[in-house]
Amino acid sequence: KLDALPEDMKLLRSDNPADQLEATSRFRKLLSIERNPPIAEVIACGAVPRLVQCCQCFDNPPLLLEAAWALTNVSSGTSEHTRVVIDNGAVPIFIRLLSVGLPDVREQAVWALGNIAGDSTRCRDLVLSYNHDLNMLPNLLTSMGDFRAINDLQMLRNATWTISNLCRGKPPPRWELIAPALPVLVQLVRVQTDEEVLVDACWALSYACEPPERICHLLSTGVLPLLVNLLAHTSPNVQTPALRCVGNVAIGSPSETAAVLECGTVVKVEALLHSEKKEIKKEACWMLSNITAGSAAQTDL
């Protein structure tokens, strides 16, 4: 198939929409190979700039989808591959795609932005920098729709994962850039039962509110009792980020530590000391150490 790249590029550069679609579809399929997709070869043949252009063909939904899908796959590669997508101006185009009336295209845009944001804090901050001019995060949140009744679970999973990547990393992102996501994350924890969504929502909350000065924002949402309840979830994948999140609160001021204790946290954390997962035990010990670092009165609790 790599031998056909010159011919594919010829079709991709054509002015004929049918040729463009055929070539873009071929690139997408090539980049969708599960093991070792030839991302570097596709970049080397010069396809990325043209694929970015095709992502602006709003009057041709099939081409739009294939091009966005292909670029999503390119952005899932190495940091060098991701940088090529960025340098060709794809980020603001993906953000605009969040608003198109094509669910499949929106899903690819969400996925691509998550890939880019997850590459490094520099890439994360680049994506977040479009909040002001292009309303990046509000559009991302809107693309999730009414997630309590959403039919497309994969879209919800992708969007929650992308939000988690936007909140992750050190130094943390500026609070005002990620604050709009907080109510949505809280609602996801409140109403969602899907494990993948819960895992990423809990991790996002733990990242967003990890700096001690941000704990007050988390507490103001009323989500703490919900997170404590998730400590008894059947999946260790959910327990771990919930425990991290609650533990972050316990690091805070005496009143914030007291808020943790008032939720009946200690009993649930003690139960986790018997978990089969080493990481869970480690997090539980860390959590209890945060509590015992508090006042004597709190330690007695």
PASEBA-1860 file (N, C-alpha, C; in nm, 3 decimals):
! residues 301
1> KLDALPED> 0.082/-0.121/0.000/0.000/0.000/0.000/0.086/0.126/0.000 ~ 0.204/0.118/0.062/0.290/0.235/0.064/0.338/0.272/-0.076 ~ 0.345/0.173/-0.163/0.386/0.200/-0.301/0.286/0.291/-0.372 ~ 0.163/0.292/-0.321/0.058/0.371/-0.385/0.053/0.515/-0.335 ~ 0.140/0.550/-0.240/0.134/0.685/-0.183/0.149/0.797/-0.287 ~ 0.240/0.786/-0.384/0.248/0.892/-0.486/0.117/0.910/-0.563 ~ 0.054/0.798/-0.598/-0.074/0.806/-0.669/-0.182/0.864/-0.579 ~ -0.180/0.825/-0.451/-0.278/0.879/-0.357/-0.261/1.030/-0.341
9> MKLLRSDN> -0.136/1.075/-0.338/-0.111/1.219/-0.326/-0.160/1.293/-0.450 ~ -0.143/1.231/-0.566/-0.192/1.293/-0.690/-0.342/1.312/-0.684 ~ -0.413/1.210/-0.635/-0.559/1.220/-0.621/-0.596/1.323/-0.515 ~ -0.519/1.327/-0.407/-0.550/1.419/-0.298/-0.536/1.564/-0.342 ~ -0.441/1.590/-0.432/-0.419/1.726/-0.481/-0.513/1.763/-0.596 ~ -0.591/1.668/-0.640/-0.684/1.693/-0.751/-0.791/1.795/-0.712 ~ -0.847/1.860/-0.813/-0.960/1.950/-0.790/-1.092/1.875/-0.794 ~ -1.087/1.748/-0.826/-1.208/1.667/-0.836/-1.245/1.614/-0.696
17> PADQLEAT> -1.362/1.652/-0.643/-1.401/1.608/-0.509/-1.404/1.456/-0.493 ~ -1.442/1.385/-0.599/-1.445/1.238/-0.591/-1.304/1.181/-0.574 ~ -1.209/1.240/-0.645/-1.069/1.196/-0.630/-1.017/1.227/-0.490 ~ -1.051/1.346/-0.442/-1.007/1.385/-0.307/-1.061/1.288/-0.202 ~ -1.188/1.253/-0.216/-1.251/1.162/-0.119/-1.186/1.024/-0.125 ~ -1.161/0.977/-0.246/-1.098/0.845/-0.263/-0.960/0.843/-0.196 ~ -0.882/0.947/-0.221/-0.747/0.952/-0.164/-0.751/0.966/-0.012 ~ -0.838/1.051/0.037/-0.848/1.074/0.182/-0.891/0.947/0.253
25> SRFRKLLS> -0.983/0.874/0.191/-1.027/0.747/0.248/-0.912/0.647/0.253 ~ -0.831/0.646/0.150/-0.716/0.554/0.148/-0.617/0.589/0.259 ~ -0.591/0.719/0.275/-0.499/0.761/0.381/-0.556/0.724/0.519 ~ -0.685/0.746/0.536/-0.747/0.714/0.665/-0.734/0.565/0.696 ~ -0.762/0.481/0.596/-0.752/0.336/0.618/-0.608/0.294/0.647 ~ -0.515/0.356/0.578/-0.374/0.325/0.599/-0.331/0.362/0.741 ~ -0.379/0.478/0.786/-0.343/0.527/0.919/-0.420/0.456/1.031 ~ -0.522/0.380/0.993/-0.602/0.307/1.092/-0.551/0.166/1.117
33> IERNPPIA> -0.442/0.129/1.051/-0.383/-0.003/1.077/-0.348/-0.012/1.225 ~ -0.387/-0.122/1.285/-0.376/-0.133/1.431/-0.231/-0.133/1.479 ~ -0.146/-0.205/1.410/-0.007/-0.215/1.454/0.085/-0.138/1.360 ~ 0.160/-0.046/1.418/0.260/0.032/1.344/0.203/0.099/1.219 ~ 0.104/0.184/1.233/0.053/0.257/1.116/0.165/0.345/1.059 ~ 0.170/0.360/0.928/0.281/0.432/0.864/0.264/0.584/0.871 ~ 0.258/0.636/0.993/0.235/0.779/1.011/0.350/0.861/0.951 ~ 0.473/0.820/0.980/0.588/0.895/0.929/0.589/0.899/0.777
41> EVIACGAV> 0.553/0.788/0.714/0.553/0.782/0.568/0.445/0.873/0.509 ~ 0.330/0.877/0.575/0.222/0.964/0.527/0.262/1.111/0.542 ~ 0.328/1.142/0.652/0.377/1.279/0.671/0.481/1.313/0.565 ~ 0.572/1.220/0.541/0.682/1.244/0.447/0.633/1.269/0.305 ~ 0.521/1.209/0.268/0.472/1.228/0.131/0.396/1.360/0.116 ~ 0.380/1.434/0.225/0.319/1.566/0.216/0.168/1.569/0.229 ~ 0.110/1.466/0.288/-0.037/1.458/0.293/-0.100/1.550/0.396 ~ -0.029/1.578/0.505/-0.093/1.648/0.617/-0.148/1.786/0.579
49> PRLVQCCQ> -0.071/1.872/0.512/-0.127/2.004/0.477/-0.256/1.994/0.395 ~ -0.258/1.899/0.303/-0.378/1.884/0.218/-0.494/1.828/0.299 ~ -0.467/1.737/0.392/-0.573/1.683/0.477/-0.633/1.793/0.565 ~ -0.547/1.883/0.612/-0.597/1.996/0.691/-0.688/2.084/0.606 ~ -0.651/2.105/0.481/-0.737/2.182/0.391/-0.872/2.112/0.372 ~ -0.868/1.981/0.358/-0.993/1.905/0.339/-1.084/1.914/0.461 ~ -1.026/1.940/0.577/-1.105/1.955/0.700/-1.184/2.085/0.701 ~ -1.167/2.165/0.597/-1.243/2.289/0.585/-1.347/2.282/0.473
57> CFDNPPLL> -1.366/2.163/0.417/-1.464/2.144/0.310/-1.601/2.115/0.372 ~ -1.661/2.216/0.429/-1.785/2.197/0.504/-1.903/2.156/0.416 ~ -1.891/2.178/0.285/-1.999/2.140/0.194/-1.985/1.995/0.147 ~ -1.886/1.924/0.200/-1.861/1.785/0.161/-1.841/1.700/0.287 ~ -1.950/1.665/0.357/-1.938/1.592/0.484/-1.856/1.464/0.478 ~ -1.870/1.380/0.373/-1.787/1.258/0.371/-1.637/1.289/0.369 ~ -1.599/1.391/0.290/-1.457/1.429/0.284/-1.412/1.486/0.418 ~ -1.499/1.565/0.479/-1.470/1.625/0.609/-1.440/1.516/0.712
65> LEAAWALT> -1.524/1.414/0.715/-1.507/1.306/0.811/-1.378/1.228/0.786 ~ -1.354/1.190/0.661/-1.234/1.111/0.631/-1.107/1.189/0.664 ~ -1.105/1.318/0.632/-0.986/1.400/0.659/-0.964/1.417/0.809 ~ -1.072/1.444/0.882/-1.059/1.460/1.028/-1.013/1.330/1.092 ~ -1.066/1.220/1.043/-1.031/1.088/1.097/-0.883/1.057/1.072 ~ -0.838/1.087/0.950/-0.697/1.064/0.917/-0.605/1.146/1.006 ~ -0.640/1.273/1.027/-0.556/1.359/1.111/-0.561/1.319/1.258 ~ -0.675/1.268/1.301/-0.684/1.215/1.438/-0.581/1.104/1.456
73> NVSSGTSE> -0.570/1.019/1.356/-0.474/0.909/1.364/-0.329/0.958/1.361 ~ -0.304/1.061/1.282/-0.168/1.119/1.280/-0.134/1.176/1.418 ~ -0.232/1.244/1.478/-0.207/1.308/1.608/-0.193/1.208/1.722 ~ -0.224/1.081/1.696/-0.210/0.979/1.799/-0.071/0.919/1.802 ~ 0.016/0.966/1.715/0.151/0.911/1.706/0.245/0.973/1.806 ~ 0.369/0.992/1.766/0.471/1.049/1.855/0.451/1.200/1.868 ~ 0.528/1.260/1.958/0.522/1.406/1.974/0.560/1.477/1.844 ~ 0.654/1.419/1.772/0.694/1.477/1.643/0.578/1.473/1.544
81> HTRVVIDN> 0.505/1.364/1.541/0.389/1.354/1.452/0.283/1.456/1.491 ~ 0.259/1.468/1.621/0.158/1.563/1.669/0.198/1.705/1.632 ~ 0.327/1.735/1.642/0.375/1.869/1.609/0.348/1.904/1.463 ~ 0.357/1.807/1.374/0.329/1.832/1.232/0.183/1.874/1.214 ~ 0.093/1.807/1.284/-0.049/1.842/1.277/-0.070/1.985/1.328 ~ -0.005/2.018/1.439/-0.018/2.152/1.497/0.038/2.257/1.402 ~ 0.158/2.231/1.351/0.226/2.330/1.267/0.152/2.358/1.137 ~ 0.065/2.267/1.096/-0.014/2.289/0.975/-0.149/2.353/1.005
89> GAVPIFIR> -0.163/2.405/1.127/-0.282/2.485/1.160/-0.408/2.407/1.188 ~ -0.394/2.281/1.231/-0.513/2.198/1.248/-0.593/2.229/1.374 ~ -0.527/2.280/1.479/-0.598/2.296/1.607/-0.720/2.387/1.596 ~ -0.708/2.510/1.544/-0.829/2.593/1.534/-0.935/2.533/1.442 ~ -0.892/2.455/1.344/-0.989/2.391/1.254/-1.065/2.282/1.328 ~ -0.994/2.202/1.409/-1.063/2.101/1.490/-1.164/2.168/1.583 ~ -1.127/2.282/1.639/-1.217/2.351/1.731/-1.343/2.397/1.658 ~ -1.327/2.445/1.536/-1.445/2.485/1.457/-1.532/2.364/1.426
97> LLSVGLPD> -1.469/2.248/1.406/-1.546/2.126/1.376/-1.632/2.082/1.494 ~ -1.601/2.130/1.614/-1.684/2.096/1.731/-1.826/2.148/1.716 ~ -1.843/2.247/1.630/-1.973/2.312/1.616/-2.052/2.266/1.494 ~ -1.995/2.178/1.413/-2.067/2.135/1.292/-2.179/2.039/1.331 ~ -2.281/2.034/1.247/-2.396/1.948/1.276/-2.377/1.805/1.231 ~ -2.258/1.754/1.243/-2.225/1.617/1.199/-2.160/1.544/1.317 ~ -2.235/1.461/1.387/-2.183/1.394/1.508/-2.053/1.318/1.485 ~ -2.041/1.248/1.372/-1.919/1.171/1.347/-1.797/1.261/1.334
105> VREQAVWA> -1.817/1.376/1.269/-1.707/1.471/1.252/-1.671/1.534/1.386 ~ -1.772/1.570/1.464/-1.747/1.627/1.598/-1.667/1.529/1.684 ~ -1.703/1.402/1.675/-1.633/1.301/1.756/-1.486/1.294/1.719 ~ -1.455/1.301/1.589/-1.315/1.298/1.547/-1.241/1.422/1.595 ~ -1.308/1.537/1.590/-1.245/1.661/1.636/-1.214/1.654/1.785 ~ -1.308/1.602/1.862/-1.287/1.586/2.006/-1.168/1.493/2.032 ~ -1.165/1.384/1.960/-1.058/1.285/1.976/-0.922/1.345/1.941 ~ -0.917/1.418/1.829/-0.791/1.479/1.787/-0.742/1.581/1.889
113> LGNIAGDS> -0.832/1.663/1.940/-0.793/1.763/2.040/-0.744/1.695/2.168 ~ -0.805/1.582/2.203/-0.758/1.506/2.318/-0.619/1.450/2.296 ~ -0.594/1.399/2.176/-0.460/1.349/2.143/-0.356/1.460/2.155 ~ -0.389/1.576/2.101/-0.294/1.687/2.102/-0.271/1.738/2.244 ~ -0.379/1.759/2.319/-0.367/1.810/2.456/-0.291/1.713/2.545 ~ -0.304/1.584/2.517/-0.238/1.483/2.599/-0.091/1.463/2.568 ~ -0.042/1.529/2.464/0.097/1.508/2.424/0.195/1.572/2.521 ~ 0.165/1.694/2.565/0.256/1.766/2.655/0.180/1.885/2.714
121> TRCRDLVL> 0.236/1.943/2.820/0.171/2.062/2.877/0.174/2.178/2.778 ~ 0.277/2.183/2.696/0.284/2.289/2.595/0.169/2.275/2.495 ~ 0.144/2.153/2.450/0.034/2.130/2.356/-0.101/2.153/2.425 ~ -0.112/2.109/2.551/-0.234/2.133/2.629/-0.265/2.281/2.635 ~ -0.163/2.361/2.667/-0.185/2.505/2.680/-0.217/2.569/2.545 ~ -0.160/2.514/2.438/-0.193/2.564/2.304/-0.341/2.546/2.275 ~ -0.394/2.426/2.302/-0.536/2.401/2.279/-0.621/2.494/2.366 ~ -0.584/2.507/2.493/-0.661/2.593/2.584/-0.652/2.741/2.545
129> SYNHDLNM> -0.546/2.779/2.474/-0.529/2.920/2.436/-0.638/2.966/2.340 ~ -0.707/2.872/2.279/-0.814/2.908/2.186/-0.948/2.929/2.257 ~ -0.948/2.922/2.391/-1.071/2.948/2.465/-1.126/3.086/2.434 ~ -1.036/3.185/2.429/-1.081/3.324/2.417/-1.140/3.353/2.280 ~ -1.066/3.321/2.175/-1.110/3.357/2.040/-1.213/3.260/1.982 ~ -1.201/3.132/2.013/-1.286/3.032/1.949/-1.375/2.956/2.046 ~ -1.376/2.999/2.174/-1.462/2.932/2.274/-1.439/2.781/2.273 ~ -1.311/2.741/2.277/-1.278/2.600/2.264/-1.351/2.512/2.365
137> LPNLLTSM> -1.332/2.543/2.496/-1.390/2.456/2.597/-1.543/2.462/2.599 ~ -1.603/2.582/2.589/-1.751/2.584/2.580/-1.805/2.502/2.463 ~ -1.738/2.510/2.348/-1.784/2.431/2.233/-1.765/2.281/2.257 ~ -1.656/2.246/2.324/-1.635/2.105/2.358/-1.744/2.055/2.451 ~ -1.777/2.136/2.551/-1.881/2.096/2.646/-2.016/2.088/2.578 ~ -2.043/2.182/2.487/-2.170/2.179/2.413/-2.179/2.055/2.325 ~ -2.066/2.013/2.270/-2.066/1.897/2.181/-2.107/1.770/2.255 ~ -2.097/1.773/2.388/-2.136/1.657/2.467/-2.287/1.644/2.476
145> GDFRAIND> -2.358/1.754/2.449/-2.504/1.749/2.451/-2.559/1.720/2.589 ~ -2.679/1.667/2.593/-2.741/1.626/2.719/-2.688/1.486/2.752 ~ -2.576/1.484/2.825/-2.510/1.355/2.846/-2.590/1.260/2.934 ~ -2.695/1.309/2.995/-2.780/1.218/3.074/-2.867/1.132/2.982 ~ -2.887/1.181/2.859/-2.973/1.106/2.766/-2.901/1.077/2.635 ~ -2.769/1.098/2.636/-2.694/1.086/2.511/-2.695/0.941/2.462 ~ -2.714/0.926/2.333/-2.716/0.792/2.274/-2.577/0.746/2.234 ~ -2.491/0.844/2.203/-2.357/0.810/2.156/-2.261/0.806/2.275
153> LQMLRNAT> -2.250/0.690/2.335/-2.165/0.675/2.453/-2.019/0.700/2.419 ~ -1.977/0.661/2.299/-1.837/0.679/2.261/-1.800/0.827/2.256 ~ -1.893/0.910/2.208/-1.868/1.053/2.205/-1.848/1.107/2.347 ~ -1.932/1.061/2.438/-1.922/1.105/2.576/-1.789/1.061/2.638 ~ -1.750/0.938/2.609/-1.621/0.890/2.659/-1.505/0.973/2.604 ~ -1.508/0.999/2.473/-1.400/1.077/2.412/-1.392/1.217/2.470 ~ -1.508/1.281/2.487/-1.511/1.418/2.537/-1.460/1.424/2.681 ~ -1.500/1.328/2.763/-1.456/1.327/2.903/-1.305/1.303/2.911
161> WTISNLCR> -1.256/1.213/2.826/-1.112/1.187/2.820/-1.036/1.312/2.775 ~ -1.090/1.384/2.679/-1.025/1.506/2.632/-1.022/1.612/2.741 ~ -1.132/1.628/2.813/-1.134/1.723/2.925/-1.028/1.685/3.028 ~ -1.016/1.555/3.055/-0.915/1.509/3.150/-0.775/1.548/3.104 ~ -0.747/1.533/2.975/-0.616/1.573/2.922/-0.594/1.723/2.930 ~ -0.701/1.800/2.917/-0.690/1.945/2.926/-0.663/1.991/3.069 ~ -0.699/1.908/3.167/-0.678/1.942/3.308/-0.547/1.888/3.362 ~ -0.486/1.796/3.289/-0.370/1.721/3.341/-0.239/1.791/3.313
169> GKPPPRWE> -0.140/1.763/3.396/-0.004/1.810/3.371/0.044/1.911/3.473 ~ 0.177/1.919/3.484/0.240/2.015/3.574/0.340/2.098/3.497 ~ 0.336/2.230/3.513/0.243/2.304/3.599/0.099/2.291/3.550 ~ 0.002/2.305/3.642/-0.138/2.290/3.602/-0.181/2.404/3.510 ~ -0.285/2.382/3.431/-0.335/2.491/3.346/-0.394/2.602/3.431 ~ -0.402/2.721/3.376/-0.463/2.832/3.449/-0.607/2.798/3.483 ~ -0.647/2.828/3.604/-0.778/2.787/3.654/-0.891/2.840/3.568 ~ -0.881/2.966/3.527/-0.992/3.025/3.453/-1.015/2.956/3.319
177> LIAPALPV> -0.913/2.887/3.268/-0.927/2.818/3.139/-1.002/2.686/3.150 ~ -0.994/2.622/3.266/-1.060/2.492/3.283/-1.182/2.497/3.374 ~ -1.203/2.610/3.441/-1.315/2.621/3.536/-1.450/2.588/3.475 ~ -1.477/2.626/3.348/-1.609/2.592/3.292/-1.639/2.443/3.287 ~ -1.535/2.360/3.292/-1.557/2.215/3.286/-1.601/2.157/3.420 ~ -1.578/2.230/3.529/-1.603/2.173/3.661/-1.748/2.129/3.682 ~ -1.848/2.214/3.651/-1.987/2.169/3.670/-2.023/2.046/3.586 ~ -1.967/2.038/3.467/-1.996/1.923/3.380/-1.934/1.797/3.438
185> LVQLVRVQ> -1.812/1.807/3.487/-1.748/1.690/3.548/-1.825/1.642/3.671 ~ -1.873/1.737/3.749/-1.952/1.701/3.868/-2.080/1.629/3.827 ~ -2.145/1.678/3.722/-2.267/1.612/3.675/-2.240/1.472/3.622 ~ -2.127/1.456/3.557/-2.090/1.323/3.509/-2.074/1.226/3.626 ~ -2.008/1.271/3.730/-1.990/1.186/3.849/-2.125/1.157/3.913 ~ -2.215/1.254/3.904/-2.346/1.240/3.970/-2.438/1.143/3.897 ~ -2.437/1.145/3.763/-2.541/1.072/3.690/-2.490/0.956/3.605 ~ -2.359/0.952/3.578/-2.308/0.849/3.487/-2.277/0.718/3.558
193> TDEEVLVD> -2.302/0.609/3.488/-2.267/0.476/3.541/-2.159/0.409/3.457 ~ -2.130/0.465/3.339/-2.028/0.405/3.253/-1.891/0.417/3.319 ~ -1.821/0.306/3.327/-1.693/0.305/3.399/-1.590/0.398/3.335 ~ -1.578/0.395/3.203/-1.478/0.479/3.136/-1.502/0.627/3.162 ~ -1.629/0.667/3.156/-1.663/0.807/3.180/-1.631/0.844/3.324 ~ -1.668/0.759/3.418/-1.641/0.787/3.560/-1.491/0.797/3.586 ~ -1.415/0.707/3.528/-1.270/0.709/3.549/-1.211/0.841/3.504 ~ -1.242/0.883/3.381/-1.183/1.006/3.328/-1.238/1.130/3.397
201> ACWALSYA> -1.365/1.129/3.437/-1.421/1.243/3.509/-1.353/1.259/3.644 ~ -1.330/1.147/3.713/-1.263/1.154/3.844/-1.118/1.198/3.830 ~ -1.049/1.147/3.730/-0.912/1.192/3.709/-0.909/1.341/3.675 ~ -1.002/1.386/3.592/-1.006/1.528/3.557/-1.026/1.614/3.680 ~ -1.117/1.573/3.769/-1.139/1.648/3.893/-1.014/1.649/3.980 ~ -0.945/1.536/3.985/-0.825/1.531/4.069/-0.715/1.620/4.012 ~ -0.701/1.623/3.878/-0.601/1.711/3.817/-0.638/1.858/3.837 ~ -0.765/1.889/3.810/-0.809/2.028/3.812/-0.794/2.091/3.950
209> CEPPERIC> -0.817/2.012/4.054/-0.819/2.067/4.190/-0.701/2.019/4.273 ~ -0.595/1.974/4.208/-0.479/1.925/4.283/-0.407/2.036/4.359 ~ -0.385/2.153/4.300/-0.322/2.259/4.379/-0.411/2.293/4.500 ~ -0.353/2.303/4.620/-0.434/2.324/4.741/-0.527/2.444/4.734 ~ -0.484/2.548/4.664/-0.568/2.668/4.657/-0.694/2.647/4.573 ~ -0.704/2.534/4.504/-0.822/2.508/4.421/-0.922/2.414/4.488 ~ -0.887/2.362/4.605/-0.975/2.267/4.672/-1.111/2.329/4.702 ~ -1.111/2.458/4.734/-1.237/2.525/4.767/-1.336/2.519/4.651
217> HLLSTGVL> -1.285/2.524/4.529/-1.374/2.517/4.412/-1.441/2.380/4.405 ~ -1.365/2.276/4.435/-1.422/2.141/4.433/-1.528/2.126/4.541 ~ -1.498/2.174/4.661/-1.593/2.159/4.772/-1.721/2.237/4.747 ~ -1.710/2.350/4.678/-1.828/2.433/4.655/-1.930/2.366/4.564 ~ -1.888/2.264/4.491/-1.980/2.195/4.399/-2.065/2.088/4.469 ~ -2.025/2.051/4.591/-2.098/1.945/4.661/-2.066/1.805/4.612 ~ -1.957/1.790/4.537/-1.925/1.660/4.477/-1.852/1.566/4.574 ~ -1.800/1.620/4.684/-1.718/1.536/4.772/-1.788/1.409/4.820
225> PLLVNLLA> -1.914/1.415/4.869/-1.980/1.290/4.911/-1.993/1.188/4.798 ~ -2.011/1.237/4.675/-2.021/1.146/4.561/-1.889/1.074/4.537 ~ -1.780/1.149/4.550/-1.647/1.090/4.532/-1.618/0.988/4.642 ~ -1.659/1.021/4.763/-1.639/0.927/4.874/-1.718/0.798/4.849 ~ -1.839/0.812/4.798/-1.919/0.693/4.766/-1.852/0.606/4.660 ~ -1.780/0.671/4.567/-1.713/0.595/4.462/-1.594/0.514/4.514 ~ -1.552/0.540/4.637/-1.446/0.459/4.696/-1.491/0.314/4.714 ~ -1.623/0.295/4.717/-1.679/0.160/4.730/-1.721/0.102/4.595
233> HTSPNVQT> -1.683/0.169/4.486/-1.716/0.119/4.352/-1.651/-0.017/4.330 ~ -1.714/-0.097/4.246/-1.663/-0.232/4.222/-1.535/-0.233/4.139 ~ -1.507/-0.125/4.068/-1.389/-0.121/3.981/-1.274/-0.044/4.046 ~ -1.157/-0.107/4.058/-1.039/-0.034/4.107/-1.002/0.084/4.017 ~ -1.039/0.076/3.889/-1.009/0.186/3.797/-1.083/0.313/3.835 ~ -1.200/0.298/3.897/-1.276/0.413/3.945/-1.229/0.452/4.085 ~ -1.202/0.353/4.168/-1.160/0.379/4.305/-1.033/0.465/4.310 ~ -0.938/0.435/4.221/-0.807/0.502/4.228/-0.818/0.654/4.209
241> PALRCVGN> -0.881/0.704/4.101/-0.889/0.850/4.088/-0.980/0.914/4.191 ~ -1.086/0.843/4.233/-1.173/0.897/4.338/-1.094/0.914/4.467 ~ -1.012/0.816/4.498/-0.928/0.821/4.618/-0.827/0.934/4.608 ~ -0.768/0.950/4.491/-0.673/1.060/4.471/-0.741/1.195/4.491 ~ -0.861/1.206/4.439/-0.935/1.332/4.449/-0.968/1.365/4.595 ~ -1.021/1.267/4.667/-1.054/1.287/4.808/-0.927/1.314/4.888 ~ -0.820/1.244/4.854/-0.692/1.266/4.922/-0.639/1.406/4.901 ~ -0.659/1.461/4.783/-0.617/1.598/4.756/-0.689/1.696/4.848
249> VAIGSPSE> -0.817/1.670/4.873/-0.893/1.757/4.963/-0.839/1.746/5.105 ~ -0.803/1.624/5.145/-0.753/1.602/5.281/-0.620/1.673/5.306 ~ -0.550/1.708/5.199/-0.424/1.782/5.213/-0.449/1.925/5.257 ~ -0.569/1.974/5.235/-0.600/2.115/5.251/-0.601/2.164/5.395 ~ -0.675/2.271/5.414/-0.684/2.334/5.546/-0.755/2.242/5.644 ~ -0.747/2.272/5.775/-0.819/2.190/5.873/-0.968/2.177/5.843 ~ -1.030/2.284/5.794/-1.173/2.277/5.764/-1.199/2.187/5.644 ~ -1.106/2.186/5.548/-1.123/2.100/5.431/-1.100/1.953/5.468
257> TAAVLECG> -1.004/1.929/5.554/-0.984/1.793/5.604/-1.106/1.746/5.682 ~ -1.164/1.837/5.761/-1.285/1.803/5.837/-1.399/1.765/5.744 ~ -1.408/1.835/5.629/-1.514/1.804/5.533/-1.500/1.662/5.481 ~ -1.377/1.617/5.464/-1.352/1.479/5.421/-1.400/1.380/5.527 ~ -1.367/1.408/5.651/-1.403/1.317/5.760/-1.554/1.310/5.780 ~ -1.621/1.422/5.760/-1.766/1.427/5.782/-1.843/1.341/5.682 ~ -1.778/1.302/5.574/-1.844/1.218/5.473/-1.831/1.069/5.503 ~ -1.775/1.036/5.619/-1.757/0.895/5.651/-1.647/0.829/5.570
265> TVVKVEAL> -1.545/0.907/5.540/-1.440/0.861/5.450/-1.353/0.751/5.510 ~ -1.321/0.763/5.638/-1.222/0.675/5.698/-1.261/0.527/5.685 ~ -1.388/0.496/5.711/-1.433/0.356/5.703/-1.411/0.301/5.562 ~ -1.445/0.383/5.461/-1.430/0.337/5.322/-1.283/0.322/5.284 ~ -1.200/0.414/5.334/-1.057/0.405/5.302/-0.994/0.285/5.371 ~ -1.033/0.260/5.494/-0.979/0.144/5.566/-1.011/0.014/5.491 ~ -1.130/0.008/5.432/-1.168/-0.111/5.355/-1.075/-0.130/5.236 ~ -1.027/-0.019/5.180/-0.939/-0.027/5.063/-0.799/-0.076/5.099
273> LHSEKKEI> -0.765/-0.074/5.226/-0.635/-0.127/5.267/-0.625/-0.277/5.242 ~ -0.740/-0.341/5.220/-0.744/-0.484/5.193/-0.761/-0.514/5.044 ~ -0.750/-0.410/4.962/-0.764/-0.429/4.818/-0.654/-0.519/4.763 ~ -0.687/-0.592/4.658/-0.587/-0.676/4.591/-0.491/-0.594/4.505 ~ -0.528/-0.469/4.481/-0.447/-0.383/4.395/-0.346/-0.305/4.479 ~ -0.220/-0.322/4.447/-0.114/-0.254/4.521/-0.130/-0.103/4.515 ~ -0.169/-0.053/4.398/-0.185/0.091/4.381/-0.296/0.146/4.470 ~ -0.403/0.068/4.485/-0.513/0.111/4.571/-0.466/0.119/4.717
281> KKEACWML> -0.394/0.017/4.761/-0.341/0.018/4.898/-0.250/0.139/4.921 ~ -0.166/0.167/4.822/-0.075/0.280/4.831/-0.152/0.412/4.843 ~ -0.254/0.428/4.759/-0.335/0.549/4.763/-0.409/0.560/4.897 ~ -0.458/0.446/4.948/-0.532/0.447/5.075/-0.440/0.488/5.190 ~ -0.318/0.436/5.190/-0.222/0.475/5.294/-0.188/0.623/5.284 ~ -0.172/0.671/5.159/-0.144/0.813/5.137/-0.258/0.898/5.189 ~ -0.380/0.854/5.162/-0.500/0.925/5.206/-0.504/0.934/5.359 ~ -0.482/0.821/5.426/-0.487/0.819/5.572/-0.373/0.902/5.631
289> SNITAGSA> -0.259/0.905/5.564/-0.149/0.988/5.613/-0.183/1.136/5.605 ~ -0.261/1.172/5.503/-0.305/1.312/5.492/-0.397/1.348/5.608 ~ -0.482/1.254/5.645/-0.575/1.279/5.756/-0.498/1.289/5.888 ~ -0.404/1.197/5.909/-0.330/1.198/6.035/-0.236/1.317/6.045 ~ -0.213/1.384/5.933/-0.133/1.507/5.937/-0.214/1.625/5.990 ~ -0.346/1.603/6.008/-0.434/1.709/6.058/-0.423/1.725/6.208 ~ -0.522/1.791/6.264/-0.521/1.816/6.408/-0.545/1.687/6.485 ~ -0.515/1.691/6.614/-0.535/1.574/6.700/-0.681/1.534/6.704
297> AQTDL> -0.770/1.632/6.705/-0.914/1.603/6.710/-0.957/1.528/6.586 ~ -0.902/1.567/6.469/-0.937/1.499/6.345/-0.880/1.358/6.343 ~ -0.761/1.341/6.395/-0.699/1.210/6.396/-0.779/1.112/6.481 ~ -0.837/1.161/6.587/-0.919/1.076/6.673/-1.040/1.023/6.598 ~ -1.088/1.100/6.498/-1.203/1.056/6.420/-1.166/0.936/6.334
END
